């Protein structure tokens, strides 16, 4: 699959599985206007990714809160197995707060993308995101598996756009 990030607001939405506008950046730096996930490359600018978890067959609800998290692994200590371990450790807490992973993936870095991966996660409300972050069980479950993250970390709230069937 491929990730298309646009900072001009003119990204090509063809063959999109998900199309969203970056509404606000909670922390970090995501200097883009839009996020598009698609199954095929449409541009040389598209970033190939390897999903460790995805549920793109079930469309996200426009009434829910949708976030993008972009991360780096510290000291080159990451990859698909590392991310999968974190995703599995987090799963019970995420479910308890009504969250659903849309895509959790590892990416290569390039001159436009300084991250090692990203997640697109759906929550029933913006408060559910904060509640997960403050959940003691979540923190305990992910203490070891989250230790591999380091360096750049960003989180943004997304506004979903319609995707042609």
N, C-alpha and C positions, 0 to 999 in steps of 0.2 A: 504494500500500500504506500501511498505518498501523502506528504504534508505540503501544502502550498501556503506560504505566508506572504502577505502583501503589505507594503507600507505606502502604496500609492492609492489604495482603494479601488484599483482597477483589475483585480485578480480574475482570472478566467474560472468561472464556476462550472464548466462542463464536466460531466461524469462525477459530480460531487456526491459523496455519501453523507457529508456534513458540511455545512457552510455557516460561519458565524462571524460576527463583528466583535472585535475586542472592545468591550464597553468601558472597562476600567481595570487598571493594573493595581492590585493590592500591595504587592511588593516586588522588588527586582526591576528588571528592564525587559520589556517585550515591545520593541519599536515597530510594531506592525499594526495594521488596521483590521486585517481579516485573517481568518484561519479556515482552510478548506482541506478536508480529508477526501481522498479519492482512491479508487482501486487501480487506476492506471495513470502513468505519467503523461502530462499534457505539456509540460514545459521543462526546459533544462534547469530551471530554478527549483523545481519540486524536490523535496527531500524524501528519499526512500526511507522507510522505517520497518523494523521488525517488531510486530506486536507480540507481547507476552500474554496479553488478555485483550479481548475485544468483544463488544456486543453491538456491532454496527447494524445488524439485521433488524433490531428493534429501534425504531426512531425515538429520539429524545423528545420529551414533552416541552413545548414552548412555555408552559406555566412553571416549570421547574427552574432552579438555579443551575447554571452550567459553568464549570471552571476549567481553565487550562493551567497545568503546572508544568514548568520546564525546569530541568535539573541537570546538574553535572555529578558524576561520580568522583569522589575524592581519590587522589593518588592513583588514577587508572584502575581502581579496584572494582569496576563494575562491568556489567554486561547483561545479557538476557537472563541468565540463571540468578544473578544477584537481584535484578528487578523483580523477577517472578517470586523469589523468596519474600521480598517486602510485600508484594501484592497479596500473597497468600496469608502472611502474618496479619495484615491489615483487614482482611476480608470480613471477619465477624464484627468488628467495630464499624466498618463502613456500612454493612447491612443493617446494623442496629440503628444507625442514624439515617437510614433511607437512601444511602448513596449507591450509585451504580457506575462501574467503570465502563465508559464507552470505548476508550482506547488507552492502553498503557503500553508504551513502546520505547525501544532503544533506537537511537539515530546516530548517524555519523556527524561530526562537527564539520563545518565549512566556513567560508568567509561571511556568510549571512546568518549562520546559526551556530552559536557557541555552546550549545547544550549537548548532553549525551542521550537525552531522551525527554519524553513528555507524557503527560496523562491528560485525558479529557474525562471529567467526572461529572455526573449529574446528581444533584441533590434536590430534595423536595422544597427546600427554602434556603435562603442565604444563612440563616441561623444554624442550620444543620451542619454547614461547613465548619463554623466556629465551634459548635458543640463537639464535633469529631476531634478537632485539634486540641480541645481541652479535656478530652476523655482519658482518664487514667488508665483504663484497660487498653485503649489504642496505644498509648505511650509505652506501656509495659510490653505489649505484644510485639511492637516494632522496634524496641530499643536496640537490639543487636542488628537486625536487618537494615534499619535506617542509618546505621553508623557509616555505611559506605558512601552516603551522599556527602558532597563537599563542593566548595567553589560556588559558582553561580546558581541561583535558585530564584525563580520568578513564578508569580501566580496572578492570573487575570480572570475577571468575570467576563463571560461571553454572552452575547445576545444572538440567539439562533436566527437564521434566515431560512426561508423556504428552499427546499431542494426539489428539483423536478424529478418526477418518478421515471 
